[in-house]
Amino acid sequence: MSHPLIMPMAAHVSLAALLYVLLTVARAPAIWGIGRRPDGSNPWARIEPRISANLSNQFEWPLLFYAACIVLLQSDATGHALVLAWVFIGGRVLHSLVQILTTNVRLRGAVFTINFLAVIGLWAMVVLGGAA
């Protein structure tokens, strides 16, 4: 049986894969002409840059999430580490929704704080030797 921390890591990979699919769909009218409006415009033109930016975000702060999880996998840490990992994933999903569906930067920053604190917590566990 795999370590419990693998599942939140796999969930983040799934989120990134979903974002790639959404970006492909959003770009289809401009790239392949599929789904263009009758006037030739792309119905996704306003949202496509936000999907793209969010996808890029999945390879920034989450890098530190993966690093902490990999270290904690070696120490057999569970409990609090698993809770923090799932909090991170929930925060990432919420952050993606806010970034893609709104232009509210203040809300996006507040939601990012969830991800930030979860990763800081994971790294505290790494530094403390996987305690809890």
N, C-alpha and C positions, 0 to 999 in steps of 0.2 A: 504494500500500500504506500502511496506517495505521501510526502509530508503535507500537512494541512496548509502551509503557506503557498503551496503550488497553485491552489485554486484561485486565490485573489490575483496572483500573478497572471494566470491564464485568463481571468476575467478582464484584466487590463489589455492583454493581447487581443481579446475579442472586441473590446471597445475600439482599439486602433483599427482592427480589420473592418468593423462597421463603418468607421469614419472614412476609410478608403473607398468602401462601396458607395457611401453617400457622396463623396467627392466625385467619383466616376459618374454617378447619375447627374449630379449638378453640372458637370462639364460636358455631358453628352450632347446637349443641343448646340453648343459652340464648336465642339470637336467633330462630332459625327452627324450633326443635323437632326438627331433623334430627339423628339419632344419640343422642337421649336414652336413658337407661337405662329399664328398665320402671318404676322408681320415680319417673321424671321428672327425675332428677339428670343433670348434665353430666359425662360420663366424663373430660373434659379440664379440669375446674375447678381442679385443683391445678397443672397445667402452664401454663394460659392466662396467668396473670400473669407468668410467667417468659418466655414467648414475647414478650409485649407489652413487657416491660422490655428484652429483648434487641433488639427492633426499634428501640426508642427509642435504644439505645446505638449503632445504626448511623448515627445522625445527629449524633454528638458527636465523638469523637476522629477518626473517618474524614474529617471535614471538613478536617482538617489534612493528611491523606493526599492528598485530591483537590487541595488547593491546591498542595502540593509537586509532585505529578505534572504539573499544568498548567504550572507554571513550568518544570519539567524538560523538558516536551514542546517548549517554545520553544527550549531550548538543545540539542536533539537528544541529550540524555544517554541512554545505554543502559548496558549492562554492570552495574555495581553498583546503579544505580537500579532496573533491572529485577529483579534478585535481591531487593533490599529490598522492592519492591512485592509480589512474590509471597510473600515471608516474611510481610508484613503480611496478605495474603489468607489464607494458611494459619493464621496466628494468629487472624484474625477468625472463621474457620470453627471452629477449636478452641474459641475463647472462647464462641461461640454454643452449641456442643454442651455445654460445661461449665455454662454459665448455665441452659440449658433443661432439661438432663437431671439436674442435681445441685443441691444447695443448698450446695455447698462453696465458700464465699466466698474462703477462702485459696487454693485451687487456681485459682479464677477470676482472682484478683489476679495470681498467678504467670503465668498464661497471658496476661493483659493486657500483661504486661511485654514479651512478644514484639512485640505491636502497637506499644507505646510506643517501643521501641528502633528498630524499623523506620522509623517516622515521623521520629524524631529523626535517624536516618541520612539519610533523604531530605532533610530540612531542612538538614543539614550540607552535603549536595551542592548544595542551592540557594544557600546562603551562600558556598560555595567556587566557585560558578560552574559546577556540573554536572560537576566533576572526577570522573574514573574512569568 
